[in-house]
Amino acid sequence: MSGSLKVTTFLLRLGIGWLFFYAGWSKVITFFTAAEDWTAAGFLGHLPGPFADFYAPLAGNVLVDYLNAYGLLFVGIALILGILVRWAAFWGIVIMVLYYFASFPAEHSFVVEDHFIYALVLAVLAAVGAGRVWGLDSSIENFGLVKSNPWLLKLLG
């Protein structure tokens, strides 16, 4: 990988990592500081579109709220640190696909909207092994346990 591609990959990983981290942190912090916890109930309970019946029962589910908030937070942390980037990218894509279909069709962009683009960025980061570019994945690959288990190397990318 060339120097400019490394810089671009690193900055892209940090940028999308920050988006996920901040989205998660802003929800998690309300669990501890706000008079009322953050919940996805207001959003999920009033969705228009073809998938409303799928999402409506999830509204008000505390597990869904916690999985959403902490999922975003942990995906963001992993991307920022460059640790288990492929694994984090996979779960980030899952979250973005769920968001995508919750807001389908998008009001202003119809098919291609921000969650779709975020999922594509995560797919690119996973494909190029972005955790190896100034991230902890490159250090983890050198551990004896990882070297002796090829399936762990595949997970890291």
Buried (B, 14 or more C-beta within 10 A) or exposed (E): EEEEEBEEBBEBBBEBBBBBBEBBBEBBEBEEEEEEBBBBBEEBBEBEEEBEEEBEEBBBBEEBBBEBBBBBBBBBBBBBBBBBBBBBBBBBBBBBBBBBBBBBEBEEEEEEBBBBBBBEBBBBBBEBBBBBBBBBBBEBBEEEEBEEEEEBEEBBB
